[in-house]
Amino acid sequence: MAIEVVSASMMTSDLTQHIARCVGGDRWVVSWLPGRTLSGQQAVTAMTIASTANGRIPTEAEWTMLDSMALELGLTALEAIGMVASENRDIRQTPRPRRRALE
């Protein structure tokens, strides 16, 4: 699992479509937590949760880790996984903007 910080303004992962964007200073918004602003560390935690969930049921060991991480966001692991899954559906249903070829 790799979480990549792009130009100090966006976090992505090779295991999930979710992203985190910096909105100034150490304030971040994460795609599966709309309406919330997080610290940089909390954004990394949120991205790690999304990467771990990734459309599958976590193992028993992962549930323990997810519980600990979700607590940092004021959630339970079950709430976090449910929110990631719910937002995954929204991401897949939203058409991505088409890029125009540069001439």
C-alpha positions in Angstrom: 0.0 0.0 0.0 1.4 3.3 -1.0 0.0 6.7 -0.1 1.6 9.4 -2.2 1.6 13.1 -1.5 1.5 15.0 -4.8 3.0 18.5 -4.7 2.1 18.8 -1.0 -1.5 19.5 -2.0 -3.1 16.1 -2.7 -2.8 12.5 -1.3 -3.6 9.5 -3.5 -3.2 5.7 -3.1 -2.6 2.9 -5.5 -5.3 0.9 -3.6 -8.2 3.2 -3.6 -9.8 5.9 -5.7 -10.2 8.1 -2.7 -8.1 11.3 -2.4 -7.3 13.9 0.2 -6.7 17.5 -0.8 -5.0 20.2 1.2 -7.2 23.3 1.6 -4.5 25.5 3.2 -2.1 25.1 6.0 -2.3 21.7 7.7 -6.0 21.3 6.8 -7.2 18.5 4.5 -10.4 17.2 3.1 -10.8 13.5 2.3 -13.2 12.2 -0.3 -14.9 9.7 1.9 -15.4 12.2 4.7 -17.2 15.1 3.0 -17.8 18.2 5.1 -14.9 17.5 7.5 -11.6 19.2 7.7 -8.7 17.1 9.0 -5.1 17.6 10.0 -2.4 16.2 7.8 -1.9 13.2 10.1 -5.6 12.5 10.2 -5.8 12.7 6.4 -3.0 10.1 6.2 -5.0 7.9 8.6 -8.2 8.4 6.6 -6.4 7.4 3.4 -4.9 4.4 5.1 -8.4 3.3 6.2 -9.7 3.7 2.7 -6.7 1.8 1.3 -7.2 -1.0 3.8 -10.9 -1.3 3.2 -10.7 -1.2 -0.6 -14.0 -2.9 -1.3 -13.3 -6.1 0.7 -14.0 -7.3 4.2 -11.0 -6.7 6.5 -9.2 -9.6 8.2 -9.5 -9.9 12.0 -6.1 -8.3 12.5 -7.1 -5.5 10.2 -10.2 -4.8 12.2 -8.1 -4.2 15.3 -5.9 -1.8 13.4 -8.9 -0.1 11.8 -10.5 0.4 15.2 -7.5 2.2 16.4 -7.2 4.4 13.3 -10.9 5.2 13.1 -10.8 6.4 16.8 -8.4 9.1 15.7 -11.2 10.4 13.4 -13.9 10.0 16.0 -15.4 6.9 14.4 -15.6 3.2 14.9 -14.0 0.9 12.4 -17.5 -0.2 11.3 -18.6 3.4 10.7 -15.4 4.2 8.8 -15.7 1.1 6.6 -19.4 1.9 5.9 -18.5 5.5 4.9 -15.7 4.4 2.7 -18.0 1.9 1.0 -20.8 4.4 0.6 -18.5 7.0 -0.9 -16.9 4.3 -3.2 -20.4 3.9 -4.8 -20.6 7.7 -5.3 -17.1 7.8 -6.9 -18.0 5.0 -9.3 -21.3 6.6 -10.3 -19.8 10.1 -10.9 -18.5 10.4 -14.5 -14.9 11.6 -14.6 -14.2 14.7 -16.6 -12.7 14.0 -20.0 -9.4 15.5 -20.7 -9.0 17.3 -23.9 -5.9 16.4 -25.9 -3.4 19.2 -26.2 -2.8 20.2 -29.8 
